[in-house]
Amino acid sequence: MINYHKREVMSDHDKMKRRILAILDYDEVDPRRRLQHLMQRCGLSRYMAKRALCGYLPSSCDKVFEIVDALDVSVSWLWAGEIKSFHPRTFRIHAYTLNYPKRDIDQMSRLMMALVAGQNKAKNLADLICKGALSLPAAAQLM
């Protein structure tokens, strides 16, 4: 597994590359098939797929949104590494890059979905997380 959060100064392209690789790793795409996978799934030319694997996205906003839709991730996370709103798949991939076990990711995802659905128990747990009384993984185990 790749260490997605090495403590080093990285260029924006290196960060983008890590996020794209995280998506492909999460989807269990064989490293030898990454180029082909991006070409087929995102409708990219061979040249653009190679550039994407190096952390360079097309300059066309329309093409970036097509890639985001094809990969089913949040545009703010893919573009800038920011999670501005809850997107279940993006949340799972991001938690994966932080090396959480799958069981913990599943539990945290259930908690987040319950929170989005407005369940009172989830709201109470979220309040405890915000106050610093519980971590997200600990709260998720109580769900």
Residue frames as a rotation matrix with the C-alpha (Angstrom) as fourth column:
MET 1
0.581 0.814 0.000 0.00
0.814 -0.581 0.000 0.00
0.000 0.000 -1.000 0.00
ILE 2
-0.145 -0.596 0.790 1.23
0.545 -0.714 -0.439 3.48
0.826 0.367 0.428 -0.85
ASN 3
-0.262 0.031 -0.965 1.90
0.869 -0.428 -0.250 5.91
-0.421 -0.903 0.085 1.99
TYR 4
0.226 0.485 0.845 -0.32
0.859 -0.509 0.063 8.73
0.460 0.711 -0.531 0.71
HIS 5
0.939 0.200 0.279 0.70
0.049 -0.883 0.466 11.18
0.340 -0.424 -0.840 3.42
LYS 6
0.152 -0.961 -0.230 4.48
0.944 0.211 -0.255 11.24
0.294 -0.178 0.939 3.44
ARG 7
0.712 0.013 -0.702 5.91
0.409 -0.821 0.399 14.17
-0.571 -0.571 -0.590 5.33
GLU 8
-0.488 -0.846 0.214 7.55
0.702 -0.235 0.673 15.97
-0.519 0.478 0.709 2.44
VAL 9
-0.182 0.373 -0.910 6.96
-0.390 -0.877 -0.281 18.99
-0.903 0.303 0.305 0.30
MET 10
-0.404 0.126 0.906 5.07
0.714 0.663 0.226 17.95
-0.572 0.738 -0.358 -2.79
SER 11
-0.975 0.123 -0.187 4.02
-0.216 -0.745 0.632 19.85
-0.061 0.656 0.752 -5.88
ASP 12
-0.142 0.990 -0.018 0.33
-0.797 -0.125 -0.591 20.21
-0.587 -0.070 0.806 -6.73
HIS 13
0.172 0.165 -0.971 0.87
-0.861 0.504 -0.067 17.67
0.479 0.848 0.228 -9.50
ASP 14
-0.783 -0.486 -0.387 2.34
-0.217 0.797 -0.563 15.16
0.582 -0.358 -0.730 -7.06
LYS 15
-0.761 0.575 0.301 -0.66
-0.355 0.019 -0.935 15.64
-0.543 -0.818 0.189 -4.77
MET 16
0.174 0.833 -0.525 -3.07
-0.949 0.000 -0.315 15.19
-0.263 0.553 0.791 -7.68
LYS 17
-0.221 -0.358 -0.907 -1.18
-0.636 0.758 -0.144 12.08
0.739 0.545 -0.395 -8.75
ARG 18
-0.984 -0.165 0.074 -1.51
-0.156 0.571 -0.806 10.62
0.091 -0.804 -0.587 -5.25
ARG 19
-0.332 0.932 0.141 -5.27
-0.601 -0.094 -0.794 11.25
-0.727 -0.349 0.592 -5.25
ILE 20
0.278 0.407 -0.870 -5.68
-0.944 0.286 -0.168 9.62
0.181 0.868 0.463 -8.67
LEU 21
-0.538 -0.544 -0.643 -3.57
-0.383 0.838 -0.389 6.65
0.751 0.037 -0.660 -7.56
ALA 22
-0.871 0.281 0.403 -5.64
-0.353 0.212 -0.911 6.43
-0.341 -0.936 -0.085 -4.37
ILE 23
0.144 0.961 -0.235 -8.81
-0.889 0.021 -0.458 6.12
-0.436 0.275 0.857 -6.46
LEU 24
0.220 -0.114 -0.969 -7.26
-0.744 0.623 -0.242 3.42
0.631 0.774 0.052 -8.62
ASP 25
-0.835 -0.531 -0.144 -5.89
-0.280 0.636 -0.720 1.57
0.473 -0.561 -0.679 -5.58
TYR 26
-0.570 0.704 0.423 -9.25
-0.592 0.005 -0.806 1.81
-0.569 -0.710 0.414 -3.82
ASP 27
0.463 0.767 -0.445 -10.90
-0.852 0.245 -0.463 0.35
-0.246 0.593 0.767 -6.93
GLU 28
0.234 -0.486 0.842 -8.23
-0.138 0.841 0.524 -2.39
-0.962 -0.239 0.129 -6.93
VAL 29
0.955 -0.013 -0.298 -7.08
-0.298 -0.043 -0.954 -1.57
-0.001 0.999 -0.045 -10.46
ASP 30
0.583 -0.788 0.198 -4.00
0.736 0.616 0.281 -3.60
-0.343 -0.018 0.939 -11.33
PRO 31
0.225 -0.559 -0.798 -1.06
-0.048 -0.824 0.564 -1.14
-0.973 -0.089 -0.213 -11.68
ARG 32
-0.771 -0.539 0.341 -0.38
0.266 0.215 0.940 -2.57
-0.579 0.815 -0.023 -15.16
ARG 33
-0.336 0.749 0.572 -3.95
0.925 0.148 0.350 -1.69
0.178 0.646 -0.742 -16.23
ARG 34
-0.163 0.279 -0.946 -4.20
0.584 -0.746 -0.321 1.85
-0.795 -0.605 -0.041 -14.81
LEU 35
-0.819 -0.204 -0.537 -3.65
-0.256 -0.707 0.659 3.58
-0.514 0.677 0.527 -18.13
GLN 36
-0.847 0.527 -0.073 -6.21
0.207 0.453 0.867 1.40
0.490 0.719 -0.493 -19.92
HIS 37
-0.290 0.751 -0.594 -8.66
0.953 0.171 -0.250 1.82
-0.086 -0.638 -0.765 -17.03
LEU 38
-0.331 0.123 -0.936 -8.50
0.216 -0.955 -0.202 5.62
-0.919 -0.269 0.290 -17.18
MET 39
-0.947 -0.034 -0.318 -8.84
-0.295 -0.289 0.911 5.60
-0.123 0.957 0.264 -20.94
GLN 40
-0.674 0.719 -0.172 -11.95
0.451 0.584 0.675 3.41
0.585 0.377 -0.718 -20.84
ARG 41
-0.168 0.657 -0.735 -13.66
0.978 0.016 -0.209 4.74
-0.126 -0.754 -0.645 -17.72
CYS 42
-0.056 0.074 -0.996 -13.01
0.334 -0.938 -0.088 8.44
-0.941 -0.338 0.028 -18.29
GLY 43
0.777 0.363 0.515 -12.99
0.575 -0.076 -0.814 8.49
-0.256 0.929 -0.268 -22.08
LEU 44
0.539 -0.675 -0.504 -9.44
-0.421 -0.734 0.534 9.86
-0.730 -0.076 -0.680 -22.16
SER 45
0.764 -0.452 -0.460 -6.95
-0.390 0.245 -0.888 9.54
0.514 0.858 0.011 -24.98
ARG 46
0.580 -0.641 -0.502 -3.79
0.718 0.694 -0.057 7.59
0.385 -0.328 0.863 -24.21
TYR 47
-0.376 -0.750 0.545 -1.87
0.417 -0.662 -0.623 10.88
0.828 -0.008 0.561 -23.95
MET 48
-0.016 0.445 0.895 -4.39
-0.606 -0.716 0.345 12.44
0.795 -0.537 0.282 -21.51
ALA 49
0.910 0.327 -0.256 -4.59
-0.037 0.678 0.734 9.27
0.414 -0.658 0.629 -19.42
LYS 50
0.158 -0.938 -0.309 -0.77
0.829 0.296 -0.475 9.24
0.537 -0.181 0.824 -19.09
ARG 51
-0.496 -0.306 0.812 -0.83
-0.025 -0.930 -0.366 12.90
0.868 -0.202 0.454 -18.06
ALA 52
0.485 0.752 0.447 -3.57
-0.552 -0.133 0.823 12.19
0.678 -0.646 0.350 -15.51
LEU 53
0.797 -0.238 -0.555 -1.45
0.474 0.816 0.331 9.42
0.374 -0.527 0.763 -13.99
CYS 54
-0.327 -0.945 0.025 1.31
0.795 -0.290 -0.534 12.03
0.511 -0.155 0.845 -13.60
GLY 55
-0.274 0.290 -0.917 -1.06
0.809 -0.446 -0.383 14.45
-0.520 -0.847 -0.112 -11.85
TYR 56
-0.910 -0.024 -0.414 -1.99
-0.179 -0.878 0.444 16.68
-0.375 0.478 0.794 -14.78
LEU 57
-0.115 0.938 0.328 -5.68
0.628 0.324 -0.707 17.11
-0.769 0.125 -0.626 -15.54
PRO 58
-0.235 0.086 0.968 -7.06
0.923 -0.294 0.250 18.68
0.306 0.952 -0.010 -18.72
SER 59
-0.970 -0.150 -0.192 -7.44
0.203 -0.935 -0.291 22.45
-0.136 -0.321 0.937 -18.71
SER 60
-0.537 0.841 0.062 -11.05
-0.271 -0.242 0.932 22.12
0.799 0.483 0.358 -19.90
CYS 61
-0.647 0.376 0.664 -13.50
-0.731 -0.058 -0.680 22.35
-0.217 -0.925 0.312 -16.97
ASP 62
0.419 0.855 -0.305 -15.97
-0.906 0.414 -0.086 20.21
0.053 0.312 0.948 -18.91
LYS 63
0.202 -0.426 -0.882 -13.40
-0.277 0.839 -0.469 17.42
0.939 0.339 0.051 -19.27
VAL 64
-0.834 -0.484 0.266 -12.47
-0.356 0.102 -0.929 17.64
0.422 -0.869 -0.257 -15.56
PHE 65
-0.250 0.825 0.507 -16.15
-0.898 -0.002 -0.440 17.25
-0.363 -0.565 0.741 -14.62
GLU 66
0.551 0.372 -0.747 -16.43
-0.678 0.722 -0.140 14.26
0.487 0.584 0.649 -16.98
ILE 67
-0.351 -0.771 -0.531 -13.46
-0.147 0.605 -0.782 12.67
0.925 -0.196 -0.326 -15.19
VAL 68
-0.809 0.105 0.579 -14.94
-0.588 -0.146 -0.795 13.43
0.001 -0.984 0.180 -11.76
ASP 69
0.239 0.970 0.043 -18.26
-0.956 0.243 -0.164 11.88
-0.170 -0.002 0.985 -12.83
ALA 70
0.420 -0.127 -0.899 -16.56
-0.464 0.821 -0.333 8.82
0.780 0.557 0.286 -14.32
LEU 71
-0.572 -0.730 -0.374 -14.46
0.017 0.445 -0.895 8.24
0.820 -0.518 -0.242 -11.19
ASP 72
0.439 0.881 -0.180 -17.40
0.319 0.034 0.947 9.14
0.840 -0.473 -0.266 -8.89
VAL 73
-0.260 -0.529 -0.808 -15.47
0.966 -0.137 -0.221 11.43
0.006 -0.837 0.547 -6.57
SER 74
0.669 0.447 -0.594 -15.92
0.533 -0.845 -0.036 14.97
-0.518 -0.293 -0.804 -5.30
VAL 75
0.638 -0.416 0.647 -14.48
0.502 -0.412 -0.760 17.61
0.583 0.810 -0.054 -7.63
SER 76
0.719 -0.379 0.582 -13.06
-0.583 -0.785 0.209 19.64
0.378 -0.490 -0.786 -4.71
TRP 77
0.658 -0.500 0.564 -11.26
-0.236 0.574 0.784 16.57
-0.715 -0.649 0.260 -3.38
LEU 78
0.575 -0.461 0.676 -9.83
0.778 0.563 -0.277 15.51
-0.253 0.686 0.682 -6.73
TRP 79
0.620 -0.286 0.730 -8.81
0.360 -0.723 -0.589 19.05
0.697 0.628 -0.346 -7.70
ALA 80
0.159 -0.521 0.838 -7.56
-0.530 -0.762 -0.373 20.40
0.833 -0.385 -0.397 -4.36
GLY 81
-0.574 -0.388 -0.721 -7.65
0.288 0.729 -0.621 17.58
0.767 -0.564 -0.306 -1.82
GLU 82
-0.870 0.332 0.364 -10.46
-0.492 -0.551 -0.674 19.29
-0.023 -0.766 0.643 0.10
ILE 83
-0.606 0.771 -0.197 -13.65
0.715 0.636 0.291 17.66
0.349 0.036 -0.936 1.34
LYS 84
-0.927 0.258 0.273 -16.21
-0.297 -0.949 -0.110 20.46
0.231 -0.183 0.956 1.33
SER 85
0.087 0.964 0.252 -19.32
-0.996 0.087 0.010 18.30
-0.012 -0.252 0.968 1.53
PHE 86
-0.230 -0.154 0.961 -20.03
-0.434 0.900 0.040 14.68
-0.871 -0.408 -0.273 2.29
HIS 87
0.309 0.203 -0.929 -19.62
-0.910 0.346 -0.227 12.45
0.276 0.916 0.291 -0.74
PRO 88
0.813 0.115 0.571 -19.71
-0.438 0.768 0.467 8.79
-0.385 -0.630 0.675 0.39
ARG 89
0.846 -0.514 0.141 -17.21
0.508 0.697 -0.506 7.36
0.163 0.500 0.851 -2.11
THR 90
0.290 -0.759 0.583 -14.79
-0.109 -0.631 -0.768 10.27
0.951 0.159 -0.265 -1.73
PHE 91
0.472 -0.055 0.880 -14.99
-0.871 -0.183 0.456 9.91
0.136 -0.982 -0.134 2.06
ARG 92
0.928 -0.083 0.363 -14.18
-0.021 0.962 0.272 6.20
-0.372 -0.260 0.891 1.81
ILE 93
0.635 -0.733 0.242 -11.24
0.532 0.188 -0.825 6.76
0.560 0.653 0.510 -0.56
HIS 94
0.256 -0.536 0.804 -9.86
-0.478 -0.794 -0.377 9.56
0.840 -0.288 -0.459 1.62
ALA 95
0.642 0.017 0.767 -10.13
-0.738 0.286 0.612 7.40
-0.209 -0.958 0.196 4.75
TYR 96
0.931 -0.326 0.165 -8.36
0.360 0.896 -0.261 4.63
-0.063 0.303 0.951 2.81
THR 97
0.399 -0.822 0.406 -5.45
0.186 -0.361 -0.914 7.02
0.898 0.440 0.009 2.08
LEU 98
0.194 -0.281 0.940 -5.20
-0.862 -0.507 0.027 7.63
0.469 -0.815 -0.340 5.84
ASN 99
-0.608 -0.525 -0.595 -4.66
-0.345 0.850 -0.397 3.86
0.715 -0.036 -0.699 6.27
TYR 100
-0.231 0.631 0.741 -7.84
-0.911 0.128 -0.393 3.17
-0.343 -0.765 0.545 8.26
PRO 101
-0.907 -0.013 0.420 -8.85
0.059 0.986 0.157 -0.51
-0.416 0.167 -0.894 8.20
LYS 102
-0.770 0.638 -0.003 -11.82
-0.008 -0.005 1.000 -1.34
0.638 0.770 0.009 5.97
ARG 103
-0.186 0.715 -0.674 -13.97
0.903 0.395 0.169 -2.20
0.387 -0.577 -0.719 9.01
ASP 104
-0.395 -0.024 -0.918 -13.38
0.622 -0.742 -0.248 1.27
-0.676 -0.669 0.308 10.48
ILE 105
-0.978 0.044 -0.204 -14.08
-0.180 -0.677 0.713 2.93
-0.106 0.734 0.670 7.14
ASP 106
-0.530 0.832 -0.163 -17.37
0.403 0.416 0.815 1.02
0.746 0.367 -0.556 6.91
GLN 107
-0.075 0.486 -0.871 -18.36
0.995 -0.016 -0.095 2.11
-0.060 -0.874 -0.483 10.42
MET 108
-0.629 -0.210 -0.748 -17.43
0.281 -0.959 0.033 5.75
-0.724 -0.189 0.663 9.83
SER 109
-0.951 0.309 -0.003 -19.34
-0.088 -0.263 0.961 5.74
0.296 0.914 0.277 6.54
ARG 110
-0.257 0.895 -0.364 -22.44
0.765 0.419 0.490 4.38
0.591 -0.153 -0.792 8.27
LEU 111
-0.183 0.132 -0.974 -22.17
0.821 -0.524 -0.226 7.12
-0.540 -0.841 -0.013 10.90
MET 112
-0.868 -0.198 -0.455 -21.83
-0.038 -0.888 0.459 9.81
-0.495 0.415 0.763 8.24
MET 113
-0.764 0.646 0.005 -24.79
0.140 0.157 0.978 8.43
0.630 0.747 -0.211 6.28
ALA 114
-0.078 0.741 -0.667 -26.89
0.970 0.211 0.121 8.36
0.230 -0.638 -0.735 9.45
LEU 115
-0.449 -0.168 -0.878 -25.89
0.501 -0.860 -0.092 11.94
-0.740 -0.482 0.470 10.14
VAL 116
-0.984 0.103 -0.142 -26.89
-0.175 -0.525 0.833 12.99
0.011 0.845 0.535 6.62
ALA 117
-0.472 0.852 -0.225 -30.21
0.433 0.447 0.783 11.15
0.768 0.272 -0.580 7.11
GLY 118
-0.216 0.365 0.906 -30.80
-0.547 -0.813 0.198 13.14
0.809 -0.453 0.375 10.30
GLN 119
0.346 0.328 -0.879 -30.76
0.440 0.771 0.461 10.34
0.829 -0.546 0.122 12.87
ASN 120
0.833 0.087 0.546 -30.70
-0.363 -0.658 0.660 11.68
0.417 -0.748 -0.517 16.43
LYS 121
0.817 -0.573 0.059 -28.07
0.325 0.544 0.773 9.22
-0.476 -0.613 0.631 17.69
ALA 122
0.181 -0.762 0.621 -25.76
0.964 0.012 -0.266 10.25
0.195 0.647 0.737 14.85
LYS 123
0.450 0.041 0.892 -26.37
0.103 -0.995 -0.006 13.95
0.887 0.095 -0.452 15.64
ASN 124
0.964 -0.074 0.256 -25.49
-0.265 -0.154 0.952 13.37
-0.031 -0.985 -0.168 19.30
LEU 125
0.540 -0.814 0.214 -22.32
0.700 0.575 0.424 11.50
-0.468 -0.079 0.880 18.37
ALA 126
0.191 -0.444 0.876 -21.37
0.770 -0.486 -0.414 14.27
0.609 0.753 0.249 15.92
ASP 127
0.782 0.122 0.612 -21.78
-0.222 -0.862 0.456 16.83
0.583 -0.493 -0.646 18.71
LEU 128
0.864 -0.486 0.131 -19.37
0.040 0.326 0.945 14.81
-0.502 -0.811 0.301 20.88
ILE 129
0.290 -0.766 0.574 -16.89
0.955 0.271 -0.122 14.65
-0.062 0.583 0.810 17.98
CYS 130
0.357 -0.086 0.930 -17.10
0.392 -0.890 -0.233 18.43
0.848 0.448 -0.284 17.49
LYS 131
0.883 0.007 0.469 -16.53
-0.397 -0.523 0.754 19.01
0.251 -0.852 -0.459 21.21
GLY 132
-0.066 -0.986 -0.154 -13.46
-0.748 0.151 -0.647 16.77
0.661 0.073 -0.747 21.11
ALA 133
0.115 0.187 0.976 -14.96
-0.906 0.422 0.026 14.19
-0.407 -0.887 0.218 23.44
LEU 134
0.456 0.067 0.888 -14.84
0.143 0.979 -0.148 11.43
-0.878 0.195 0.436 20.81
SER 135
-0.689 -0.605 -0.400 -12.88
-0.389 -0.157 0.908 10.69
-0.612 0.781 -0.127 17.67
LEU 136
-0.002 0.694 -0.720 -14.75
-1.000 0.012 0.014 9.82
0.018 0.720 0.694 14.48
PRO 137
-0.427 -0.155 -0.891 -13.62
-0.345 0.939 0.002 6.15
0.836 0.308 -0.455 14.58
ALA 138
-0.991 0.071 -0.110 -14.65
0.129 0.375 -0.918 5.83
-0.024 -0.924 -0.381 18.25
ALA 139
-0.421 0.892 -0.165 -18.05
-0.657 -0.426 -0.623 7.43
-0.626 -0.154 0.765 17.59
ALA 140
-0.143 0.349 -0.926 -18.55
-0.904 0.334 0.266 5.16
0.402 0.875 0.268 14.59
GLN 141
-0.816 -0.199 -0.543 -18.09
-0.017 0.947 -0.321 2.09
0.578 -0.253 -0.776 16.78
LEU 142
-0.854 0.519 -0.042 -20.98
0.018 -0.051 -0.999 3.30
-0.520 -0.853 0.035 18.95
MET 143
-0.497 0.679 -0.540 -23.37
-0.867 -0.406 0.288 3.55
-0.024 0.612 0.791 16.01
